[in-house]
Amino acid sequence: MLYFDTSFLVPLVLPEATSDKVAKFIRALPAEPLTVSHWTRVEFSSLLGREVRMGGLNAEAAARADARFEDMLDESFAVLLPDAGDFDLARKYLGNPATGLRAGDALHLAIAKNHRARVIYSLDRTLLKAGKLLGLPARAGIRIVG
């Protein structure tokens, strides 16, 4: 099972510098279950709301992006429901200040770990660093510039 955090999937829906690389990477993946969590859906909605508030997207464009994201998840990803064990492990990860984790990223790592993800894909450098520190299989999958 491959787990994807929100940062890896955003470029598939909203234009970013990494959009082409991420799309090419996803197309080249082996036939293996692709997973996200319900938390991913919440984070994506939060990102859209922030973009609307900051003037980067209008409400209609955000609604279209949200629909595309949900369609993509429905078509290609299993969506994991976090449980108490995931929240407990996330709290444990947050107890290690060296990770630099925020709550949402700790939850991604915990869900992936508890569901035995073979790889955790993210473009978030802090999450990647924390994954390495915690001995988790966190990878960027593509070259991150900048």
Rosetta blueprint (number, residue, H / E / L):
1 M L
2 L E
3 Y E
4 F E
5 D L
6 T H
7 S H
8 F H
9 L H
10 V H
11 P H
12 L H
13 V H
14 L L
15 P L
16 E L
17 A L
18 T L
19 S H
20 D H
21 K H
22 V H
23 A H
24 K H
25 F H
26 I H
27 R H
28 A L
29 L L
30 P L
31 A L
32 E L
33 P L
34 L E
35 T E
36 V E
37 S E
38 H H
39 W H
40 T H
41 R H
42 V H
43 E H
44 F H
45 S H
46 S H
47 L H
48 L H
49 G H
50 R H
51 E H
52 V H
53 R H
54 M H
55 G L
56 G L
57 L L
58 N L
59 A H
60 E H
61 A H
62 A H
63 A H
64 R H
65 A H
66 D H
67 A H
68 R H
69 F H
70 E H
71 D H
72 M H
73 L H
74 D H
75 E H
76 S H
77 F L
78 A E
79 V E
80 L E
81 L L
82 P L
83 D L
84 A H
85 G H
86 D H
87 F H
88 D H
89 L H
90 A H
91 R H
92 K H
93 Y H
94 L H
95 G L
96 N L
97 P H
98 A H
99 T H
100 G L
101 L L
102 R L
103 A H
104 G H
105 D H
106 A H
107 L H
108 H H
109 L H
110 A H
111 I H
112 A H
113 K H
114 N H
115 H L
116 R L
117 A L
118 R L
119 V E
120 I E
121 Y E
122 S L
123 L L
124 D L
125 R H
126 T H
127 L H
128 L H
129 K H
130 A H
131 G H
132 K H
133 L H
134 L L
135 G L
136 L L
137 P L
138 A E
139 R E
140 A L
141 G L
142 I L
143 R L
144 I L
145 V L
146 G L
